[in-house]
Amino acid sequence: MSAKKTPRRSPDARPKAAQASGRRQEALALLSALDCLRGVPPSELARLLDLAVFRSFPTGATVLGQQRQDRFLFLVLRGTLQLRLRDKDGREVLMGVLARGDCCGEGPLFGDFFRRMSALTQSNCHLLQVPLAELRANLAALPLLATALRQVYKRRMVECTLARVPLLGQLLPMERLALASLLQPAHIARGSVIIRQGEPADALYLIGSGQVVVEQSGQTIATLGEGDFFGEIALLTTQGHRADVRALTPTDVLALPAGDFHHLIEQRPELEAQIRNVVEKRLRHSAEVRGDEARARELELAVSKGLLRGTHLLVRTPSLCPPGCRICEQACAERYGQARLRLDGAQIDRFDVPDACRQCGVGAECVEACPEDALERTENGTLIVNSRCTGCAACVSACPYHAISTVPLPVAPLERGPLWGLLRSTLSRARRQATIPLEAARPTHRADKCDLCHGYGELACVARCPTGSLRLMPLEELFPL
């Protein structure tokens, strides 16, 4: 019998494996040298490398700023990119220039509704591209990588706040970086008073995220949000604050101490001129509100009804509606089994704002109360109820605007044969005698609210309106800034 032949190993197999191993070690060494990944151990860098793909972008290419590309983290290996952001007035501001060792696109990992930036290549760039969905799924097992990226995120949030304030957007990136080192961050709980009427000024406050209400002698005169600032009047007049400022939502602020504020406007007198212009507008606005009872009532109503919490509102023009018309409510009920909006909500000027989910942009009480992370925000910012909902109704009681309800889940019909009665009684006795459940309890209800017809091509209520009375209106159109 002839002996079995031992299969020959390819002469190139070992060198190729060694080459692949060598290239991987070079790639890991390259990652460990990046500033944004400093301190991340090799084991975590190896996991990151497994998720990444190498990308090359020519000069003038958009890396961030297109929806399909905003789902990735990018690590810069070679080349430079301009990072830009639009301020509160819609003007584009240069955030800075990214080079080897920097990263961008990390925001959605840590923020519910991170404001998108744009990144444009200044030269041919070599980048590592990591899908955010896969990175998010692995982040719990990569604690030091998560810490490193969160530090980048926090620094960039400060820079974004400064850039989004029109007053400071004109500063050079290096000037904003220097200013950032002077700012004192603070997180303000919902309902807390940040400054009190009559008290002396100690800082200029910049709003990074959240929303505040300005109240003068108990009357609401304004609301402020991301990119706004307050406290400037008392700083310039050296008198006490003219109003209370209270957090409507959990709010992140950056405080510029009074001494640093005065030093800044001494260095940049044009800033003082712009701040005084803002002061004049605000004083004029508050005088108009106090002198117009109808406008004051509408502002109070807008705050109490949560009309200022999102970016758009469903708005109806009653004068265009035929008498007794409820077609919009009926269209919603036909699509979802029950109407998710109710007409005759808040009357603002000549409009009716129906009662429906406000799509709160920041600090949504329903999201905070949900124990299952069953309320999530889509890429365009819409709050939806996902499949993790157990019908616990925590969100129903948490919503201050009574915009959420629970609905029963459909039950599959059971087969009912001749032995149905015997089977039912046997199961009933077994359940009474069992010390543990025979099967896990299944949800019988789920939360239900307006999600702007997520997943459909149009809003049912708007599409069926025969007169164009109902429409989705930008907030600033109903409440001009």
N, C-alpha and C positions, 0 to 999 in steps of 0.2 A: 504494500500500500504506500502510495507516495505521501510524503509529509505535506501538511497544509502550508500554503504560502502565507507568510505574514504580510498584510497589506503595507505597501510602501507609503511612508509619510511624504507628502509633497515637500520637495526641498525648499519651497518658498514659504511654507506655513509658519515656521517658527520666526523667521525674520519679519514676516508681515504682522504677526501678533505682537512682536517686540516693537515694531514701528507704531502700531496702533496704541500700545500702552505708553510709548514715549510721547506720542502726540497728546494723549489724554493728560499726562502729567504736565506737559507744557501748558495745556489749556487751563488746568487747575492752578498752576503757578501764575498764569496771566490773570485769572479771576481774583486770586488772593492779593494781587498788587493793586487792584482797583480801590480807590479811596472810599467809594460808597459801600464796599464789602469788607472794610477793615475790621478784623476781629472775628470774622465768620470762620469756623473751623473747616478743615478739608472735607470732613464727612458731609457737611451741609452744602459745601460748594459742589461736591460731586453730584448730589441730588439736583441742585440747581442746573448743573451742566447737562444732566440727562433730559431736562425739560426744554432746554434752549436750542435754538437753531441760529446759524450764522446768517446775517443779512448784510448786503452791500447796497448803499443808497448813493446815487449821484448827486452832484451839487444842485441845489434848488428843489430837492424832493421834500414832500410833506411826510414827516414821520408820525407826528401826532396832529390831530385836528380833523381827521376823517373817521367816521363812526366805526368802520370796519377795522381801523388800525388802533383805535383807542382801547382795544381789549388786550394790549400787550404791555409788558415792562420791557424797556430797552436799556441795555448797558452799553456805554460808549467805549469801544476799543481803539478807534482811530477816527480822526476828523473832528469837526466842530459843528454844533447846531445852535441856532438861535431859538430861545424859548420865549414865547410871547403870550400875552393874556389881554383880554379886553376889560377895561375898567367899567365902573358902574354906569358911565355915560356912553359906553359902547366904543370908546377909543382904544386902539391897540397900543399896548405898552410893552417895551422890551424888558423881559424879566432878567435876562442874562444870557451868557454864551456857555454852552456845555462843551466839555472836551473829554479826553481820555480819563476814565475813572469816575465820570458822572453817570447818572441814570435819569430816566424820566418815564412817566406813565404809571408810577407807583400809587397815585392818589386813590383810585377805586378800591384798593386793598383795605383801606382804613377809613374811608369816608362814605357815608350813605349816598351823598349826592355831590360828589366832588366836581368842582367847576372845571370844565375841560380847558386845557391850554392848547397852543399849537407849537410844534417844533419843526423848524425848517433847516435843512442842511446848508451850511455855508461852504462846505467842501465835500469831496468824496468821503463817505463815512462807512466804517465797518462797525456793526452793532450786533449784540446778541439779543435775540427776541425771545421772550418768555411769555407763553399764554397766561393771562391773569387767572383764568378759571382753574387751570391745572396748578398754578402756584398757590392759589387760595386753598385748594383741597389739600395741599401738602404742608401748609404753613405751620400747622400745629406741631409737626414733627421737625420743624426747622426754627427753633426759638431764637437763636442768635442772628440768623438771617432776617427774621421778622423784626427783631430789635433794630438792626442796622437800617432796614428800609423804613421803619417807623420814624427813626431819627431824621432821615431825608424828608419824609412826609411832613413832620412837624416844622422843620426849618423852612420848607417850601410853603407851608400854610402861612407862616409869618410873612414871607416875601410876597405871597399872593395878596394878603390883606393889605399890605402897603401899596402894592401895584394897583389894586382895585379901588383904592381911595383916589378919586380924580385929583384931589389936592396934592397928593404925593406921587402920582404917576409920572409927573414931569421930572422927578429927580432921576439922576443917573443910577444905574444898577448898583454901583459901588457906594453911592450915597445912601441908597435904601438899605444896603447891607450894614452900613455903619449905624444907621438909625435903628435897625432891627435889634442891635445889641443893647440898645437903651430901653427897649420896650419890656414891660412887665406883664406877662400873660396871666389871665384869671378866668376861671370858669364860674359863671353866675347861675345859680339854680332858678328854675321857673318861679316867678312871683317876687323875687328878691329886688329890693330897691338898690340901685347902683349909686346914684347921687340923689341928695335931698335938697329940696327948695330951701334957699336961705343959707345953706352951708357954704364955707369957702371952697374955692377950687383947688384941687391938688394935682390934677392931671388932665390931659386930653385923652379921650377914650376912642379907640378904633374898634369897630365890630367885625370880628373875623367870621363868625357864624351866629345865627339866631336872630331874634327880633325883640325890640324894646318898644315901650310906649312912653311918650312924653306927656306928663300931666301937670298942669299949672293950676294950683289951688283946687285940686280935685277934678278938673275938667281935662279930658283928653284933647290935646292939640296936634299931635303928630305921632307917627310910628316910624321907626328907623330899622334898617336891616343891614345885611352884609355889605361892606364897603362904605357904610356911613360912619360918621364920627359925632361925638357930642362932648359937651363940657367946655367948648371953646369960648362961649360968650363970657362966662365968669373969669376965664383966664385973661381975656383981653380987657375986660372992664375992671378987673380986680375987685368985683363985688360978689356977693353970694350967688349961688345958682338960682336961675329964674324959674326952675321947674324940677319936679321929680322925674327921674328916669328909672323905669321898672322893667324887668325882664318878662316878656310875654312867653318866651320859650327858654329852655336851657341855652345860654348865650356864652360865647367865648369872646372876650375882649382883650385888647392890648392897650395898656396904659402907658402913655408917654409923660413922665413926671414934669411938673410945672417948670422947674428950672431948665430941663432939657428942651421943653417946648419954647421957652423964651429965647434960649440960645439958638435954636433952629431958625426962628423967624428973624433974629438979628443977622444970621448968616445969609438967609434967603429972604430979603424984604418983599419980593414978589409973592411969597407964600402968605405973608401977613395981609397983603392987599386982597388976595383971593379969599382968605378966611373971613375978613371983614365983609366981603361981598356976600358970603354965605350967611353971616350973622344978620345982615340987613334983610335978606330974603326970608330968613326964619322969623325974625321979629315981625315982618310984614304979614307972613302967613299966620302966625299965632294971633295977631290983632284981628285978621279977617275971620278966623274961626271963632274967636270970642265975640265978635260983633255980628255974627250970622248964626242965629239959633238953629235954623234948619240944617245948615252945614255941620254945626257942632253935634246935633243929634245923629246925623248920618255917620259921622266919624265914630261916635260912641257905639252905634249899632254895628258898624263894620268891625270894630274890635270885638264886641261881645259875640257876634255871629261867626267870627273867624274868617271874614271875607278877605283879609290881608295876609293870610297864612300861605297861600300858594302863588302861582304865577298867572293863572287863568281862572275865569269863572264862567259857569253857564249863566247866561243873562237873557231875560225875556223882555220884549217890548209889548206890554199889555194892549196898547192902542192898536197894534197890528193883529191881535188875536180875535177871531170870531167869538161871539158870545157863547160862553159855556164850553169852549173848545178845550179838550184835555188830550189831544192826539199824542202829544209828546210823552205824557205819562203812560198812555196805553201802549205806545211803541216800545217803551222800556220794559213794561210788564210782559209784553208778548215775547220779548227776547229772553228775559231772565226769570219769568214766573211771578215776579212782583216788581212794582216800580221802585227804582233806586233814587228817584228824585220826587220832590213834592213842590208844586207850584205855590204861589203866594207866600214866598219866604220873606226876604228882607227887601223893603222898598227903598231904593236909592235913586234919587232924582226921578226920572221918568221910567226907570227900569225896575223889574222884579228879579231878584236873584233867588232862584229856587233853592230849597233846602236839599243839599246833597253833600257828598264828601268834598272837603275843601282841598284835598291833595296837599296837605301841609308840607312845605318844603323842608323845614327843620323842626326837630323836637316834636314829632307827631306822637301824641299821647297813646294812640292805639298801638304803635310800634313798640313803645316803651313797655306797655302792659302785657304784650303777647308773650307767653312762656315758651312758644314753639318756633319763634322766628317765622311765623306764617304770614306776616305782612312784609312784602319786599318791594323795592323800588326798581322799576325797569330802567333801561338806558335813557329814556327820555324823561325820567323823573316821575312817572305815574305810579302811585301806590296801588298794589294789587294784593289779593288774598291768594296764597298758593296752596298746594295740595297738602301741606303740613298742618293745616287748620284742623283742630279737634272739636271745634264747636264749643269751647269752654266759655265763650262770651266775655272774656276779660276785656277785649277791645270795645265791646258794646258799652260797658259802663265807663270805660276810660275816655271815650270820645266826648268832648265838651259840647259838641254840636248835634248830638243824637243822629249821626249820619250813618250808623252801622246797626244792622239787625242780624238775627240768625234765621236761617231757613232750613227746613228738614232736607236731609239727603234722600234721594230716591231709593226705595227699597225694592229689591228684585222679588217678584212674585214667587211663592213657594208652590211646589207641586202638591195637589190635594187629592190623594187617592183614597181607597177604602180604609187603609190602615192609618190615615192621618190622625184621627182622634186618639187612637191607642199610642201612637208615637208622641203626640203632643203631651199626653198625661205622663208618659214615662220620662220624657225630658224634664218636665216640670218637677217630678219627684227627685230626679237626679240632681237638679240645681239646688233644691232645698236641702238635700243631705250632704252635698259636696262641701268640703272645707276650703277648697280653692276653686276659682272659676274654671269651668270646663274649657273656655276659650277666652282670648283677650277681648275686652270690650271694644266694640267698633263705634266710631263717631256716628251719631244720628243726625247731627246738625252741623252747619258750617256758617262762618261769618259771611255777610253779604253787604256790599256797598258799591257805590259808583266807582268804576275803574276806567271811565272814559271809553267804554267798549273796547277794552284791551283785547287784541287778537282779531278784531273786526276791521273792515276797511273804512267804516264810518260810524259816527255816533247815531244810534237809532233815533233818539229824540230829535236831533237836529235834522237828520235826513228826512224824517216824516213830517216835519213842520210845514204846513201848506203855504205859509205867508212869509217865511224868513224871520219870524219874530224871535225864535230861539237861536242863540249862537254861542260859541265859545269865545269869550272876549279876553284879551290881555288885561291884566290887572291895572296897568298904568292908563289904559283907555277909560276905565270906569273911575279911577282915582288918579287924576293927573298929578304927576310929581311936581 
